[in-house]
Amino acid sequence: MKILVCISSVPDTTTKINFTNNNTEFSTSGVQFIINPNDEFGLTKALQIKESNAGSTVTVMHVGLSNNDPIIRKSLAIGADDAVRINTTANDPIQVANEIAHYIKENPFDLIITGKESIDYNGAVVPHALGELLKIPSVSPCTGLEINEGEALITGVVDGGKEELSAKLPLIVGSQKGLVEESELRIPNMRGIMQARSKPLNVVEAKKSDATQKIINYDKPPQKAACKLIDANNVEELVSLLQNEAKVI
């Protein structure tokens, strides 16, 4: 079985975010980038499937520039067999999906795993766009996946519950926590890091898919108002503030 895991690069959740050029560009200064957590759940699941299906391989794919090679190498150190980087700036999810689809049409896979969404833009577009472009089934978000003789048993997330599905391969799934648990995530060890240095990281030029979105400007959330402390015995002041300022009573 040939498995493809699509990974994206996102700012660490503890990173302080800033913008430049009158809030029209994201500042990468001082930002630490990591593998998108939803993608990492998918990568771990792909490695589990590989280990239980002899002869299977796991390829990771990233749409981006060479500055993201360290996160690709981390994926290889975790256990992926090889990697592909499509050499272009990721401008929007439809452009990314188009680039991935172009590659898959020339290099088919049995199972394609993406994150349900990236944690920076939260678009949740790529897995379903890939399904449409490749004309194969897609299920996202996905919290359960078992493969048995070319058929996938899938647990999908729907409003208010879950759904149990089955589909023939090839198939696209959008991963999130639940597909594997955080305790199952893998940390590169020294042996894996050394092996990753010799694993193939193939760079292919993009098909120059057109961007469909344009960022006009960024806005940070408004600052929280100052907290007012009131003496526990001053009920009248509390009621006055709730009525006249908070306007909740």
Rosetta silent file (secondary structure, phi, psi, omega in degrees, C-alpha in Angstrom):
SEQUENCE: MKILVCISSVPDTTTKINFTNNNTEFSTSGVQFIINPNDEFGLTKALQIKESNAGSTVTVMHVGLSNNDPIIRKSLAIGADDAVRINTTANDPIQVANEIAHYIKENPFDLIITGKESIDYNGAVVPHALGELLKIPSVSPCTGLEINEGEALITGVVDGGKEELSAKLPLIVGSQKGLVEESELRIPNMRGIMQARSKPLNVVEAKKSDATQKIINYDKPPQKAACKLIDANNVEELVSLLQNEAKVI
SCORE:     score description
SCORE:     0.000 S_00000001
   1 L     0.000  132.409  177.116    0.000    0.000    0.000 S_00000001
   2 E  -100.911  121.026 -177.039    1.296    3.440   -0.933 S_00000001
   3 E  -115.602  132.349  175.453    0.357    6.101    1.606 S_00000001
   4 E  -113.284  129.381  176.258    0.779    9.851    1.125 S_00000001
   5 E  -117.105  119.011  179.703    0.678   12.213    4.107 S_00000001
   6 E   -90.228  127.185 -178.138    0.362   15.918    3.308 S_00000001
   7 L  -122.143  149.111  175.823    1.962   18.158    5.918 S_00000001
   8 L  -125.041  161.794 -178.955    1.966   21.911    6.396 S_00000001
   9 E  -104.895  126.216 -177.538    4.162   24.246    8.399 S_00000001
  10 E  -132.807  156.128  175.984    2.449   26.363   11.075 S_00000001
  11 E   -65.663  142.169  173.423    3.621   28.666   13.876 S_00000001
  12 L   -55.747  141.361 -175.242    4.050   27.027   17.262 S_00000001
  13 L   -64.785  -16.429  178.299    0.949   27.705   19.360 S_00000001
  14 L   -91.496   -0.176 -175.821    3.087   29.465   21.985 S_00000001
  15 L   -75.926  139.110  174.000    4.515   31.910   19.437 S_00000001
  16 L   -82.626  123.679 -173.720    3.673   35.601   19.705 S_00000001
  17 L   -94.268  136.273  175.557    2.231   36.688   16.341 S_00000001
  18 L  -137.131  160.220 -179.984    2.992   40.046   14.719 S_00000001
  19 E  -127.040  155.531 -178.415    2.285   41.682   11.368 S_00000001
  20 E  -127.277  177.881  178.501    4.241   44.134    9.217 S_00000001
  21 L    49.773   57.621  177.903    3.658   46.568    6.330 S_00000001
  22 L    58.263   42.842  176.856    0.541   48.103    7.820 S_00000001
  23 L    62.288   30.667  178.368   -0.817   44.707    8.921 S_00000001
  24 L  -106.067  -10.508 -178.471   -0.736   43.245    5.389 S_00000001
  25 E  -134.328  143.280  176.871    2.042   40.674    5.926 S_00000001
  26 E   -79.976  129.446 -179.898    2.701   38.033    8.562 S_00000001
  27 L   -87.595  123.310  178.744    6.042   38.564   10.312 S_00000001
  28 L   -91.389   -0.499 -178.628    8.148   35.403   10.577 S_00000001
  29 L   -63.085  122.665  178.320   10.735   37.095   12.792 S_00000001
  30 L    75.177    8.409 -177.235   11.251   35.058   15.953 S_00000001
  31 L   -93.242  130.691  173.648    8.567   32.536   14.964 S_00000001
  32 L   -95.786  128.108 -178.500    9.191   28.824   15.490 S_00000001
  33 E  -102.650  145.386 -178.346    7.443   26.634   12.918 S_00000001
  34 E  -134.258  169.475  171.426    6.201   23.096   13.557 S_00000001
  35 E   -67.849  133.387  177.289    4.328   20.351   11.729 S_00000001
  36 L   -52.157  124.621 -175.321    0.635   21.165   11.763 S_00000001
  37 H   -53.537  -39.813  178.668   -0.721   19.100   14.710 S_00000001
  38 H   -63.569  -33.946  176.968   -3.624   17.656   12.698 S_00000001
  39 H   -69.188  -35.758 -178.687   -1.107   16.482   10.079 S_00000001
  40 H   -67.221  -35.765  173.074    1.035   14.881   12.776 S_00000001
  41 H   -60.334  -42.468  179.754   -1.928   12.793   13.937 S_00000001
  42 H   -65.727  -39.474  179.018   -2.309   11.652   10.323 S_00000001
  43 H   -63.966  -42.875  178.969    1.383   10.833    9.965 S_00000001
  44 H   -61.460  -42.464  178.506    1.325    8.707   13.106 S_00000001
  45 H   -64.018  -39.959  179.195   -1.714    6.806   11.819 S_00000001
  46 H   -60.805  -41.244  179.807   -0.007    6.261    8.461 S_00000001
  47 H   -67.424  -36.103  176.545    3.016    4.742   10.211 S_00000001
  48 H   -64.612  -42.064  178.599    0.762    2.453   12.250 S_00000001
  49 H   -64.511  -41.696  178.618   -0.961    1.265    9.072 S_00000001
  50 H   -58.807  -43.497 -176.363    2.417    0.707    7.415 S_00000001
  51 H   -68.329  -23.617  179.426    3.608   -1.421   10.322 S_00000001
  52 H  -100.922    2.873  178.082    0.547   -3.672   10.122 S_00000001
  53 L  -132.400   98.960 -175.257    0.600   -4.005    6.321 S_00000001
  54 L   -57.005  138.594  178.009    3.821   -5.533    5.023 S_00000001
  55 L    86.237   -1.865  179.846    5.339   -3.820    2.006 S_00000001
  56 L   -76.535  154.121  177.060    3.564   -0.505    2.624 S_00000001
  57 E  -131.090  152.201  178.382    5.372    2.814    2.237 S_00000001
  58 E  -122.387  121.347  175.784    4.736    6.295    3.645 S_00000001
  59 E  -111.660  134.859  173.587    5.581    9.414    1.646 S_00000001
  60 E  -103.079  145.295 -179.887    5.226   12.903    3.105 S_00000001
  61 E  -130.505  139.643  177.923    4.436   15.871    0.876 S_00000001
  62 E  -136.605  135.311  173.127    4.743   19.577    1.538 S_00000001
  63 E   -99.452  110.206 -177.101    3.855   22.547   -0.651 S_00000001
  64 E   171.648 -171.750 -175.957    6.341   25.262    0.234 S_00000001
  65 L  -101.133  176.690 -171.974    9.875   26.583   -0.009 S_00000001
  66 H   -65.281  -19.220  178.884   13.203   25.236    1.259 S_00000001
  67 H   -65.292  -14.205  178.941   12.920   27.044    4.613 S_00000001
  68 H   -96.297    3.958  179.718   10.406   24.338    5.570 S_00000001
  69 H   -57.352  -34.496  179.086   12.800   21.438    4.908 S_00000001
  70 H   -58.629  -37.634  179.519   13.490   20.969    8.668 S_00000001
  71 H   -73.699  -27.884  175.356    9.886   19.963    9.365 S_00000001
  72 H   -68.222  -43.406  178.641   10.001   17.582    6.394 S_00000001
  73 H   -62.747  -33.508  176.510   13.185   16.026    7.791 S_00000001
  74 H   -63.086  -40.575  178.250   11.426   15.640   11.146 S_00000001
  75 H   -61.905  -39.320  177.359    8.700   13.620    9.390 S_00000001
  76 H   -66.962  -38.541  179.312   11.375   11.404    7.880 S_00000001
  77 H   -66.888  -31.195  178.122   13.022   11.001   11.284 S_00000001
  78 H   -68.853  -29.300  177.882    9.679    9.948   12.774 S_00000001
  79 L   147.528   -4.980  176.847    9.494    7.109   10.239 S_00000001
  80 L   -63.385  150.521 -175.501    8.316    8.227    6.777 S_00000001
  81 L   -82.222  -38.005  179.188   10.194    6.535    3.917 S_00000001
  82 E  -156.839  176.053 -175.215   10.641    9.508    1.618 S_00000001
  83 E  -144.711  154.458  175.859    9.379   13.031    1.000 S_00000001
  84 E  -130.834  130.808  172.993    8.311   15.353   -1.787 S_00000001
  85 E  -117.937  122.094  175.637    8.362   19.130   -1.622 S_00000001
  86 E   -86.132  116.831 -166.163    6.490   21.077   -4.298 S_00000001
  87 E   -81.524   83.862  176.528    8.621   24.155   -4.701 S_00000001
  88 L  -162.427  159.824  174.754    6.255   27.112   -4.467 S_00000001
  89 L   -74.977  131.784  177.597    4.785   29.472   -1.910 S_00000001
  90 L   -79.702  106.551 -175.080    1.525   28.148   -0.476 S_00000001
  91 L   -92.468  -38.550  178.918   -0.865   31.029   -1.143 S_00000001
  92 L  -160.083  165.070 -172.556   -4.276   29.524   -0.458 S_00000001
  93 H   -64.650  -34.091  179.120   -5.901   26.091    0.048 S_00000001
  94 H   -68.156  -40.631  176.162   -7.260   25.702   -3.495 S_00000001
  95 H   -62.127  -44.118  178.784   -3.833   26.432   -4.969 S_00000001
  96 H   -61.809  -45.397  179.281   -2.266   23.910   -2.552 S_00000001
  97 H   -61.815  -40.074  178.292   -4.885   21.281   -3.419 S_00000001
  98 H   -61.983  -43.222 -179.376   -4.304   21.827   -7.136 S_00000001
  99 H   -64.903  -42.960  179.073   -0.547   21.352   -6.768 S_00000001
 100 H   -64.778  -42.567 -178.832   -0.981   18.166   -4.730 S_00000001
 101 H   -62.803  -40.625  177.367   -3.582   16.831   -7.188 S_00000001
 102 H   -57.007  -43.599 -178.436   -1.267   17.427  -10.169 S_00000001
 103 H   -68.192  -43.894 -176.776    1.410   15.329   -8.491 S_00000001
 104 H   -65.760  -34.293  178.658   -0.949   12.517   -7.442 S_00000001
 105 H   -60.978  -31.354  178.965   -2.383   12.202  -10.951 S_00000001
 106 H   -92.740  -18.138 -177.731    1.126   11.352  -12.177 S_00000001
 107 L  -137.983   80.820 -172.050    2.089    9.378   -9.042 S_00000001
 108 L   -64.761  150.609  174.768   -0.980    7.548   -7.671 S_00000001
 109 L  -129.336  156.211  178.625   -1.380    6.560   -4.022 S_00000001
 110 L   -82.829  -36.411 -177.576   -3.789    4.176   -2.319 S_00000001
 111 E  -136.302  128.847 -179.801   -4.392    6.313    0.764 S_00000001
 112 E  -119.281  122.802 -178.673   -3.985   10.077    1.070 S_00000001
 113 E  -117.097  127.121  172.222   -4.016   11.630    4.545 S_00000001
 114 E  -122.836  168.595  167.729   -4.178   15.354    5.216 S_00000001
 115 E   -74.018  155.033  178.130   -4.967   17.266    8.377 S_00000001
 116 L   -63.699  -29.045  178.278   -8.612   18.306    8.652 S_00000001
 117 L  -169.668  160.909  172.260   -7.296   21.903    8.698 S_00000001
 118 L   -87.931  150.724 -174.407   -4.182   23.879    9.554 S_00000001
 119 L   -81.988   -3.100  178.012   -4.194   25.566   12.951 S_00000001
 120 L   -91.438  -47.449 -178.731   -3.177   28.964   11.536 S_00000001
 121 L  -105.069  -18.654  175.106   -5.925   29.623    8.952 S_00000001
 122 L    53.292   42.357 -177.427   -8.428   26.857    9.890 S_00000001
 123 L   -78.671  -34.435 -179.910   -9.771   26.665    6.350 S_00000001
 124 L    57.134   37.693 -175.129  -10.629   22.916    6.310 S_00000001
 125 L  -104.335  -40.863 -166.473  -10.603   23.024    2.500 S_00000001
 126 H   -56.793  -49.160 -176.998   -7.718   20.858    1.229 S_00000001
 127 H   -59.950  -41.022 -178.998   -9.039   17.299    1.896 S_00000001
 128 H   -74.764  -36.762  176.758  -12.405   17.943    0.239 S_00000001
 129 H   -63.139  -39.857  176.882  -10.878   19.953   -2.615 S_00000001
 130 H   -61.314  -42.993  178.725   -8.493   17.066   -3.286 S_00000001
 131 H   -58.729  -42.061  179.098  -11.400   14.646   -3.381 S_00000001
 132 H   -67.852  -43.195 -177.811  -13.168   16.788   -5.976 S_00000001
 133 H   -67.774  -35.629 -177.351  -10.050   17.318   -8.091 S_00000001
 134 H   -95.430   -8.212 -179.658   -9.089   13.626   -8.052 S_00000001
 135 L    59.434   43.188  174.601  -12.663   12.286   -8.194 S_00000001
 136 L  -130.991  158.824 -176.112  -12.128    9.935   -5.252 S_00000001
 137 L   -63.220  146.097  174.619  -13.942    9.752   -1.873 S_00000001
 138 E  -135.538  138.690  177.920  -12.876   12.090    0.932 S_00000001
 139 E  -129.900  120.607  179.508  -13.867   11.982    4.598 S_00000001
 140 E  -157.293  135.168   -3.723  -12.953   14.845    6.922 S_00000001
 141 E   -72.560  155.630 -177.315  -12.763   15.190    9.870 S_00000001
 142 E  -127.779  129.026  179.952  -11.858   11.565   10.533 S_00000001
 143 E  -119.745    4.515  177.361  -11.346   10.008   13.978 S_00000001
 144 E  -154.132  136.401 -178.214  -11.183    6.329   13.048 S_00000001
 145 E  -153.770  121.750  174.041   -9.556    4.430   10.181 S_00000001
 146 E  -131.106  138.553 -178.947   -8.975    0.742    9.606 S_00000001
 147 E  -114.029  129.900  179.609   -7.784   -0.830    6.337 S_00000001
 148 E  -142.860  107.812  176.396   -8.681   -4.414    5.435 S_00000001
 149 L    51.895   51.119  174.706   -7.938   -5.913    2.008 S_00000001
 150 L    81.056    4.614  177.540   -8.337   -2.695    0.072 S_00000001
 151 E  -120.198  138.192 -179.107  -11.401   -1.470    1.961 S_00000001
 152 E  -106.497  134.945  170.972  -11.380    1.296    4.555 S_00000001
 153 E  -105.656  121.638 -168.228  -13.656    1.459    7.592 S_00000001
 154 E  -124.375  141.052  169.811  -13.898    5.110    8.617 S_00000001
 155 E  -108.576  114.362  179.130  -15.333    7.035   11.538 S_00000001
 156 E  -102.834  155.871 -179.746  -16.315   10.528   10.429 S_00000001
 157 E  -100.897  128.777  176.308  -17.324   13.483   12.575 S_00000001
 158 E  -128.900  165.347  179.738  -20.711   15.151   11.943 S_00000001
 159 L   -56.695  122.318  175.861  -22.681   17.770   13.849 S_00000001
 160 L    82.192    4.664 -179.917  -23.870   16.209   17.073 S_00000001
 161 E   174.279 -147.907 -178.784  -22.200   12.846   16.617 S_00000001
 162 E  -141.581  165.090  178.094  -20.287   10.539   14.320 S_00000001
 163 E  -132.536  143.431  177.838  -20.873    8.390   11.268 S_00000001
 164 E  -103.035  125.366 -175.341  -19.498    4.974   10.324 S_00000001
 165 E  -130.461  160.959  170.734  -18.534    4.638    6.657 S_00000001
 166 E  -135.055  148.932 -178.620  -16.781    2.214    4.345 S_00000001
 167 E  -156.282  148.797  173.796  -15.021    2.930    1.074 S_00000001
 168 E   -79.987  148.928  172.818  -12.748    1.258   -1.420 S_00000001
 169 L   -74.414  149.546    5.597   -9.249    2.608   -1.882 S_00000001
 170 L   -76.194  157.977 -172.446   -8.024    5.069   -3.095 S_00000001
 171 E  -152.156  149.095  174.747   -9.356    7.358   -0.387 S_00000001
 172 E  -116.494  132.284  174.707   -8.641   10.745    1.195 S_00000001
 173 E  -127.900  145.461  175.657   -9.073   11.333    4.925 S_00000001
 174 E  -104.670  114.210 -171.007   -8.670   14.507    6.970 S_00000001
 175 E   -88.391  156.927  173.131   -7.097   13.658   10.320 S_00000001
 176 L  -156.115  178.324  176.491   -7.490   15.177   13.743 S_00000001
 177 E   -58.764  134.259 -174.537   -7.001   14.170   17.360 S_00000001
 178 L   117.270  -35.954  172.148   -8.854   10.908   17.855 S_00000001
 179 L   -62.405  -41.904  160.352   -7.481    9.264   14.734 S_00000001
 180 E  -136.995  165.631  178.841   -4.602    8.672   17.139 S_00000001
 181 L   -96.533  161.575 -179.271   -4.160   10.074   20.614 S_00000001
 182 H   -58.094  -33.723 -179.584   -1.485   12.528   21.726 S_00000001
 183 H   -66.016  -18.100 -179.155    0.181    9.751   23.736 S_00000001
 184 H   -91.861  -10.640  179.599    0.760    7.846   20.467 S_00000001
 185 L   -60.796  147.707 -173.073    2.597   10.671   18.706 S_00000001
 186 L  -106.895  141.040  178.753    6.207    9.824   17.924 S_00000001
 187 L  -107.968  130.755  179.779    9.317   11.760   18.842 S_00000001
 188 L   -59.661  132.126  172.825   12.383   11.399   16.594 S_00000001
 189 L  -100.011  176.023 -175.299   15.179    9.442   18.244 S_00000001
 190 H   -61.176  -40.097  179.389   18.866    9.650   17.348 S_00000001
 191 H   -62.413  -43.685  179.301   18.689    6.642   15.035 S_00000001
 192 H   -64.738  -39.428  179.296   15.729    8.129   13.180 S_00000001
 193 H   -63.623  -42.309  179.184   17.444   11.512   12.859 S_00000001
 194 H   -66.033  -41.238  179.401   20.559    9.894   11.378 S_00000001
 195 H   -66.019  -34.363 -177.564   18.491    7.804    8.949 S_00000001
 196 H   -61.700  -27.430 -178.594   16.500   10.867    7.860 S_00000001
 197 L   -64.646  -27.658 -177.850   19.670   12.428    6.455 S_00000001
 198 L  -103.590   -2.368  178.550   19.907    9.752    3.792 S_00000001
 199 L   -78.283  146.117 -176.179   16.206    9.398    2.981 S_00000001
 200 L   -66.361  131.880  168.624   15.079   10.971   -0.328 S_00000001
 201 E  -122.544   98.205 -173.920   13.622   14.481   -0.225 S_00000001
 202 E   -90.764  127.428  178.866   12.576   15.123   -3.808 S_00000001
 203 E  -102.871  123.638  178.260   11.927   18.698   -4.884 S_00000001
 204 E  -119.929  145.866  179.939    9.564   19.150   -7.831 S_00000001
 205 E   -76.914  145.898 -177.228    8.633   22.391   -9.503 S_00000001
 206 L   -71.867  159.089  174.434    5.070   23.603   -9.153 S_00000001
 207 L   -83.616    2.561  178.955    2.516   23.665  -11.936 S_00000001
 208 L    61.924   47.701  175.682    1.959   27.352  -11.068 S_00000001
 209 L   -64.143  141.117 -177.490   -1.647   26.953  -10.024 S_00000001
 210 L   -74.081  140.412  173.406   -3.373   30.297   -9.676 S_00000001
 211 L   -72.489  142.696 -179.193   -4.195   31.635   -6.221 S_00000001
 212 L  -108.841   -5.780 -178.609   -7.918   32.111   -5.638 S_00000001
 213 L  -129.940  156.588  177.426   -7.694   34.219   -2.494 S_00000001
 214 L  -138.691  129.271  178.035   -5.926   37.417   -1.505 S_00000001
 215 L   -85.241  122.013 -179.860   -5.191   38.616    2.017 S_00000001
 216 L   -85.918  -48.889  175.703   -5.997   42.315    2.350 S_00000001
 217 L  -164.870  163.606  178.127   -4.931   42.756    5.955 S_00000001
 218 L  -107.726  149.158  174.240   -4.665   41.024    9.322 S_00000001
 219 L  -131.279  133.871  172.962   -6.339   42.059   12.573 S_00000001
 220 L   -82.067  154.797  175.289   -5.432   40.941   16.063 S_00000001
 221 L   -60.123  145.987  178.928   -8.207   40.199   18.558 S_00000001
 222 L   -62.701  146.492  178.518   -9.137   43.292   20.594 S_00000001
 223 L   -65.789  146.159  178.899   -7.405   43.629   23.924 S_00000001
 224 L   -71.379  144.374  178.357   -9.405   42.557   26.941 S_00000001
 225 L   -67.111  155.026  178.895  -10.772   45.356   29.098 S_00000001
 226 L   -62.314  145.108 -179.135   -9.142   46.011   32.441 S_00000001
 227 L   -85.051  131.173  177.525  -10.465   43.928   35.315 S_00000001
 228 L  -101.361  129.814  177.985  -12.290   45.800   38.068 S_00000001
 229 L  -101.554  130.996 -176.812  -12.029   44.488   41.594 S_00000001
 230 L  -121.671  139.032  177.795  -14.953   45.183   43.937 S_00000001
 231 L   -59.229  135.596 -175.863  -15.095   44.739   47.659 S_00000001
 232 L   -58.547  -23.990 -178.368  -17.070   41.607   48.490 S_00000001
 233 L   -91.863   -5.267 -176.368  -19.353   43.607   50.786 S_00000001
 234 L   -95.479   73.558 -177.127  -20.130   46.332   48.218 S_00000001
 235 H   -67.941  -36.623 -177.931  -23.151   44.742   46.560 S_00000001
 236 H   -61.585  -42.725  179.078  -24.613   48.056   45.390 S_00000001
 237 H   -64.994  -40.442  178.504  -21.536   48.905   43.316 S_00000001
 238 H   -59.653  -47.838 -179.845  -21.523   45.426   41.781 S_00000001
 239 H   -62.893  -40.149  179.852  -25.185   45.723   40.765 S_00000001
 240 H   -62.572  -43.454  179.731  -24.577   49.220   39.345 S_00000001
 241 H   -66.488  -39.955  179.097  -21.679   48.046   37.198 S_00000001
 242 H   -66.250  -32.728 -179.760  -23.617   45.044   35.909 S_00000001
 243 H   -80.325  -46.910 -167.827  -26.536   47.290   34.986 S_00000001
 244 H   -95.225  -29.014 -179.885  -24.801   50.359   33.612 S_00000001
 245 L  -103.716  -57.573 -179.154  -21.467   49.114   32.203 S_00000001
 246 L   -72.792  -28.394 -179.659  -21.768   45.406   31.474 S_00000001
 247 L    52.805   47.543  179.160  -25.494   45.770   30.750 S_00000001
 248 L  -108.745   -6.990  175.384  -26.181   42.169   31.587 S_00000001
 249 L  -134.904    0.000    0.000  -29.004   42.767   34.066 S_00000001
